[in-house]
Amino acid sequence: METQNQVLARHTAVLTNGIASLNAQIGDTEQKPAGSETNNAILEKELQQQMAGRTELESKFNNLSAVRAQVKN
């Protein structure tokens, strides 16, 4: 059975990896060449979604009480 510290460490790793993945996706999206106005709109929407996802993950990562609540579940 995992200890609470092990569960927290695992959860922290998941959040850290999620943030890193979103950072990479954001970087890729920012680097994509824009061929048309439609493409720009699609890329801008995708970028905004990725940034919102990253912000949400960072908030969870920084909120230790939320992590502890997840562990209890």
Order of alpha helices (4+ residues) and beta strands (2+ residues): alpha-alpha-alpha
